[in-house]
Amino acid sequence: MSNGQILLRAHELVNGSRQREYGDPVESFGRVANLWAAYLRRPFTSAEVCLMLALLKIAREAHSHKQDNLIDACGYLSLAVDLSEDPRPPEEAAPEVIGDKERLSADKALSCALVSVDCGESARGLLALKASGFPEESAKKVIDGIQGLIGSKQGRSKKDF
């Protein structure tokens, strides 16, 4: 590729097929930020999600060259700039550090929530998250995110849950 071509390709993907496949970046990365915030119990912005995903692509590139890694990293960095102008951190800040016992509890609660939502039992998933220590608003955001992810994969809408 000649000078700047990788940036043009990233621009085409971000504003074309990737947006059609994954939806509006504000909604998509906002959903990821809410899920990460609930899991890690610290707030994330949509822009931070983009930066972390760019770092993932850079780490993959460090292992083995693949042009897709560089194009995607450029796309994520571009979106990070766009989304940093409108940061949307989760409303509740949770403790920054949790121990192994709490992490195990959170992992089990998230697994339960995934299975519950997939089986049409969203209320049961919400209870599992709250019982493991997730604040109610964070738990609701996780359930909403799971419903969105499962629904988009199965052609269902949130009202089907």
Backbone bond lengths (Angstrom), bond angles and torsions (degrees), N, CA, C in turn:
res aa  C-N    CA-C-N  psi(-1)  N-CA   C-N-CA  omega(-1)  CA-C   N-CA-C  phi
1 M - - - 1.466 - - 1.523 109.18 -
2 S 1.297 114.92 143.85 1.457 119.14 178.22 1.529 109.83 -84.67
3 N 1.324 116.12 174.56 1.467 121.65 -177.17 1.525 112.35 -49.71
4 G 1.299 115.47 125.50 1.460 120.98 174.76 1.514 115.78 82.02
5 Q 1.328 118.39 -9.34 1.466 120.27 -177.73 1.527 112.34 -63.43
6 I 1.321 116.11 -35.15 1.468 119.09 179.55 1.531 110.89 -63.55
7 L 1.330 115.35 -34.93 1.459 119.19 178.30 1.519 111.26 -69.03
8 L 1.315 116.55 -38.22 1.467 120.33 177.22 1.523 110.57 -65.46
9 R 1.326 116.98 -41.55 1.469 120.61 178.32 1.528 110.35 -63.72
10 A 1.328 117.36 -43.23 1.467 120.72 178.04 1.524 110.03 -60.93
11 H 1.332 116.73 -41.85 1.466 121.60 178.81 1.533 110.69 -61.18
12 E 1.329 116.59 -43.45 1.463 120.47 178.76 1.524 111.12 -61.20
13 L 1.325 116.67 -43.07 1.467 120.44 -178.75 1.532 111.62 -67.74
14 V 1.329 115.96 -46.93 1.467 120.73 -177.53 1.519 111.03 -61.02
15 N 1.307 116.91 -37.28 1.463 121.01 -176.66 1.527 113.08 -99.58
16 G 1.323 117.19 4.47 1.459 120.59 -177.40 1.513 112.34 -125.76
17 S 1.327 115.09 -106.57 1.463 119.91 -171.98 1.520 113.50 -61.86
18 R 1.330 118.41 -38.87 1.464 119.37 -178.62 1.531 110.69 -65.56
19 Q 1.325 116.03 -38.15 1.468 119.03 179.52 1.529 109.80 -68.70
20 R 1.320 117.08 -37.90 1.469 119.46 177.20 1.524 110.84 -66.87
21 E 1.333 117.61 -38.58 1.461 121.84 -177.64 1.528 112.63 -73.95
22 Y 1.326 117.17 -40.99 1.459 121.28 -170.77 1.519 114.73 -112.35
23 G 1.314 117.81 -7.57 1.453 121.19 178.37 1.517 113.14 90.24
24 D 1.325 114.20 -176.18 1.458 122.26 -179.10 1.526 110.55 -58.53
25 P 1.335 118.42 130.11 1.465 120.35 -178.33 1.531 114.11 -58.54
26 V 1.316 117.97 -36.26 1.467 119.72 179.39 1.528 109.64 -61.04
27 E 1.325 116.88 -46.09 1.467 120.61 179.98 1.524 111.21 -70.67
28 S 1.320 116.58 -46.22 1.460 120.98 -176.41 1.526 112.13 -62.57
29 F 1.327 116.73 -52.45 1.461 119.39 -178.61 1.524 111.38 -73.48
30 G 1.331 117.70 -26.91 1.464 120.40 172.83 1.511 110.92 -63.41
31 R 1.345 116.58 -41.25 1.468 121.40 178.34 1.528 109.67 -63.72
32 V 1.338 117.08 -44.68 1.466 120.80 178.04 1.529 109.98 -61.54
33 A 1.322 117.13 -44.20 1.470 121.07 179.75 1.526 110.67 -59.03
34 N 1.334 117.71 -42.38 1.458 120.74 179.56 1.523 111.56 -65.60
35 L 1.323 117.38 -40.92 1.462 120.14 178.69 1.522 111.26 -67.08
36 W 1.340 117.01 -43.70 1.458 119.73 177.80 1.524 110.56 -63.72
37 A 1.320 116.93 -41.14 1.472 120.65 -179.57 1.517 110.92 -62.13
38 A 1.316 116.17 -42.69 1.461 119.47 179.48 1.519 110.41 -66.43
39 Y 1.315 117.47 -42.57 1.457 121.26 -177.89 1.529 112.15 -69.30
40 L 1.315 116.51 -46.10 1.466 121.13 -176.66 1.523 113.23 -90.61
41 R 1.315 115.68 -7.47 1.466 122.32 177.87 1.519 112.70 56.69
42 R 1.313 114.09 46.98 1.456 122.15 172.18 1.515 107.10 -154.75
43 P 1.300 117.66 148.46 1.469 119.41 -177.02 1.530 112.41 -70.33
44 F 1.317 115.47 146.37 1.461 123.74 173.71 1.519 108.07 -131.65
45 T 1.308 116.33 149.21 1.460 120.45 172.36 1.529 108.20 -102.98
46 S 1.307 115.39 163.29 1.462 120.07 175.95 1.526 110.49 -60.55
47 A 1.318 117.00 -37.70 1.467 120.91 179.21 1.530 110.44 -63.56
48 E 1.332 117.43 -39.14 1.470 120.24 178.17 1.524 111.19 -64.63
49 V 1.325 116.71 -37.08 1.465 119.85 176.34 1.527 109.42 -58.88
50 C 1.315 116.82 -46.30 1.469 120.99 179.16 1.524 111.22 -60.31
51 L 1.321 117.00 -43.05 1.467 120.18 179.45 1.527 111.05 -63.62
52 M 1.318 116.97 -42.09 1.466 120.62 179.82 1.532 110.84 -65.13
53 L 1.330 116.73 -39.44 1.459 119.78 178.50 1.529 111.35 -68.93
54 A 1.329 116.95 -34.46 1.466 120.10 174.59 1.531 109.85 -63.33
55 L 1.325 116.35 -41.45 1.467 119.94 177.75 1.528 111.49 -63.73
56 L 1.323 117.20 -36.06 1.457 120.69 175.42 1.525 110.10 -59.73
57 K 1.319 116.66 -46.44 1.466 120.87 179.90 1.532 110.93 -64.44
58 I 1.329 117.15 -38.03 1.466 121.16 178.35 1.531 109.99 -66.27
59 A 1.334 117.02 -39.87 1.469 120.66 177.43 1.526 110.83 -63.55
60 R 1.314 117.08 -40.56 1.468 120.39 177.10 1.529 110.64 -64.07
61 E 1.324 115.87 -40.39 1.465 120.87 179.58 1.526 110.58 -64.68
62 A 1.331 117.10 -35.10 1.465 120.59 178.97 1.528 110.56 -64.39
63 H 1.315 116.44 -29.13 1.467 120.71 178.61 1.526 111.30 -77.89
64 S 1.327 115.31 -46.86 1.463 119.67 -175.69 1.525 109.21 -158.57
65 H 1.331 116.20 131.86 1.465 119.87 -178.27 1.519 111.28 -67.14
66 K 1.304 114.39 131.63 1.460 122.47 172.09 1.520 105.66 -151.17
67 Q 1.307 117.32 121.40 1.458 121.19 -174.13 1.534 111.82 -55.11
68 D 1.320 116.79 -34.19 1.463 121.34 179.21 1.524 111.87 -57.10
69 N 1.341 117.04 -36.74 1.463 120.59 178.43 1.528 110.91 -58.81
70 L 1.325 115.74 -45.03 1.463 120.22 -176.83 1.522 111.83 -71.90
71 I 1.319 116.23 -40.01 1.470 119.80 178.08 1.521 109.72 -62.73
72 D 1.350 116.55 -47.50 1.468 119.82 179.98 1.525 111.86 -63.47
73 A 1.336 117.29 -40.11 1.470 120.06 178.46 1.528 110.13 -60.14
74 C 1.323 116.82 -43.06 1.477 120.48 177.40 1.528 110.54 -61.48
75 G 1.319 116.24 -42.84 1.465 120.00 179.07 1.520 111.76 -62.23
76 Y 1.342 116.75 -45.54 1.468 120.08 178.70 1.529 111.48 -62.59
77 L 1.336 116.99 -41.52 1.465 119.90 179.26 1.524 111.06 -64.84
78 S 1.315 116.46 -39.07 1.456 120.78 177.15 1.535 110.84 -61.81
79 L 1.325 115.97 -45.13 1.468 119.92 178.37 1.527 111.28 -66.08
80 A 1.333 117.19 -33.73 1.470 120.16 178.19 1.522 110.31 -60.13
81 V 1.330 116.01 -40.55 1.467 120.03 177.58 1.524 109.69 -64.07
82 D 1.337 116.54 -48.27 1.472 120.35 -179.40 1.529 111.52 -60.09
83 L 1.326 116.26 -44.88 1.467 120.12 -175.11 1.526 113.11 -78.40
84 S 1.337 117.46 -20.47 1.464 118.90 179.38 1.518 111.34 -70.17
85 E 1.324 116.33 -17.39 1.460 119.76 177.07 1.526 111.47 -75.84
86 D 1.343 116.85 -16.35 1.462 122.15 -179.54 1.521 109.24 -138.13
87 P 1.369 117.89 64.52 1.463 119.24 -177.24 1.523 111.14 -66.01
88 R 1.304 115.86 139.51 1.462 121.36 179.91 1.522 109.91 -129.68
89 P 1.343 117.15 75.47 1.465 118.34 179.32 1.523 110.20 -72.27
90 P 1.310 116.84 155.57 1.459 119.37 175.14 1.522 109.74 -57.19
91 E 1.327 115.88 150.29 1.461 120.56 -175.26 1.523 112.63 -68.97
92 E 1.303 116.93 -28.54 1.459 119.31 -176.86 1.519 109.91 -112.01
93 A 1.302 116.15 125.79 1.460 119.40 174.24 1.522 107.57 -86.33
94 A 1.309 116.11 130.02 1.459 120.74 179.66 1.521 107.98 -104.39
95 P 1.329 117.81 168.59 1.464 119.43 178.94 1.522 110.82 -55.53
96 E 1.338 116.42 142.52 1.460 120.30 -176.86 1.518 112.42 -75.05
97 V 1.305 118.08 -28.30 1.450 120.74 -176.64 1.517 109.11 -125.67
98 I 1.330 115.65 134.00 1.457 119.31 172.96 1.512 107.52 -129.90
99 G 1.311 116.51 151.78 1.459 121.33 -177.43 1.518 112.73 -83.22
100 D 1.340 115.44 177.78 1.462 120.94 -178.25 1.521 112.06 -61.06
101 K 1.326 117.40 -40.37 1.460 121.09 -179.11 1.533 110.35 -62.27
102 E 1.338 116.32 -45.71 1.456 120.56 178.97 1.525 111.13 -66.04
103 R 1.347 117.06 -37.60 1.461 121.19 179.13 1.529 109.49 -62.93
104 L 1.340 117.49 -44.46 1.454 121.50 179.08 1.525 110.25 -60.80
105 S 1.310 115.73 -43.33 1.460 120.31 177.96 1.523 110.50 -61.91
106 A 1.315 117.23 -43.24 1.463 121.24 179.50 1.526 110.49 -65.27
107 D 1.341 117.01 -41.14 1.463 120.41 178.21 1.517 110.89 -60.60
108 K 1.333 116.73 -45.44 1.468 120.42 179.55 1.525 110.76 -64.01
109 A 1.318 116.27 -41.43 1.463 120.11 -179.58 1.523 110.89 -64.92
110 L 1.337 117.38 -41.24 1.465 120.25 177.94 1.521 111.16 -65.39
111 S 1.327 116.95 -40.73 1.464 119.97 177.14 1.520 110.67 -61.94
112 C 1.327 115.69 -44.64 1.465 120.52 177.97 1.525 110.48 -61.07
113 A 1.325 116.49 -42.26 1.467 120.60 -179.60 1.523 110.60 -63.52
114 L 1.333 117.59 -42.41 1.467 120.98 178.38 1.523 111.43 -59.81
115 V 1.324 115.81 -49.28 1.466 119.97 -179.15 1.519 110.32 -65.06
116 S 1.322 116.67 -42.90 1.467 120.65 -178.57 1.525 111.55 -61.16
117 V 1.323 116.90 -46.85 1.468 120.47 -179.66 1.520 109.75 -64.06
118 D 1.331 116.75 -42.97 1.460 120.66 -179.04 1.531 111.24 -62.02
119 C 1.321 116.77 -29.94 1.473 121.43 179.36 1.528 112.18 -91.59
120 G 1.314 116.85 6.36 1.466 119.89 178.98 1.513 114.11 82.09
121 E 1.325 117.43 17.89 1.464 122.61 -178.17 1.522 110.58 -114.46
122 S 1.318 117.25 58.11 1.465 121.45 -177.05 1.524 112.50 -58.72
123 A 1.326 116.77 -37.31 1.466 119.97 -179.48 1.527 110.99 -62.17
124 R 1.308 116.87 -37.63 1.471 120.77 178.14 1.531 110.09 -65.47
125 G 1.340 117.02 -41.57 1.462 120.57 177.07 1.516 112.21 -62.57
126 L 1.339 116.16 -39.76 1.466 121.00 178.20 1.532 110.20 -62.67
127 L 1.321 116.64 -42.91 1.468 120.53 178.66 1.528 111.08 -62.31
128 A 1.326 117.28 -41.54 1.470 120.75 179.87 1.522 110.87 -61.93
129 L 1.322 116.48 -43.00 1.462 119.89 179.68 1.524 111.23 -64.89
130 K 1.334 116.24 -45.75 1.471 119.66 -179.86 1.531 110.58 -64.05
131 A 1.322 117.49 -38.53 1.466 120.77 -179.56 1.527 111.81 -66.02
132 S 1.334 116.86 -26.41 1.463 119.30 -179.79 1.527 112.10 -88.20
133 G 1.338 116.96 1.40 1.456 119.50 175.24 1.513 115.74 108.19
134 F 1.346 117.93 0.57 1.456 119.05 176.58 1.528 108.65 -69.82
135 P 1.330 118.59 132.54 1.468 119.95 173.01 1.531 109.14 -59.98
136 E 1.323 117.22 149.29 1.459 121.00 -174.25 1.525 113.06 -55.13
137 E 1.332 117.76 -45.45 1.463 119.73 -179.02 1.526 111.33 -63.76
138 S 1.332 117.03 -39.95 1.471 120.05 177.55 1.521 110.35 -64.78
139 A 1.338 116.37 -42.36 1.465 120.78 179.36 1.530 110.78 -61.26
140 K 1.322 117.10 -41.80 1.469 121.05 178.29 1.520 110.92 -62.88
141 K 1.333 116.82 -40.09 1.461 120.83 179.18 1.531 110.58 -65.59
142 V 1.322 116.51 -38.30 1.461 119.72 177.95 1.524 109.95 -64.10
143 I 1.331 117.14 -46.15 1.470 121.08 179.20 1.531 109.80 -61.03
144 D 1.320 117.10 -44.19 1.469 120.52 177.64 1.532 110.90 -59.48
145 G 1.328 115.96 -43.14 1.462 120.19 179.35 1.519 111.95 -64.19
146 I 1.332 116.79 -42.67 1.464 120.88 178.54 1.526 110.01 -63.98
147 Q 1.324 116.78 -43.56 1.463 119.91 178.56 1.524 110.87 -60.15
148 G 1.330 116.06 -41.90 1.461 119.94 178.66 1.518 112.28 -64.22
149 L 1.340 116.33 -42.64 1.459 120.00 -179.84 1.522 111.61 -67.59
150 I 1.320 117.24 -48.65 1.464 120.64 -179.42 1.522 109.90 -66.02
151 G 1.310 116.37 -43.56 1.460 120.26 -179.37 1.516 112.62 -60.83
152 S 1.339 116.99 -41.93 1.458 119.19 -178.57 1.522 111.07 -67.68
153 K 1.320 117.52 -31.67 1.461 121.23 178.80 1.528 111.61 -74.70
154 Q 1.327 116.77 -30.47 1.466 120.66 -174.46 1.526 113.03 -109.91
155 G 1.318 116.89 6.62 1.457 119.84 178.91 1.513 114.16 69.92
156 R 1.336 116.24 26.17 1.460 120.57 178.69 1.518 109.38 -107.46
157 S 1.327 115.79 159.67 1.455 120.46 175.31 1.524 108.12 -107.57
158 K 1.346 116.24 168.39 1.464 120.42 -178.56 1.527 112.46 -57.22
159 K 1.311 117.66 -32.35 1.458 118.88 -178.15 1.523 112.69 -67.93
160 D 1.348 117.28 -15.85 1.460 121.32 177.76 1.526 112.32 -75.25
161 F 1.321 117.72 -12.47 1.450 121.26 -177.82 1.484 108.39 -90.23
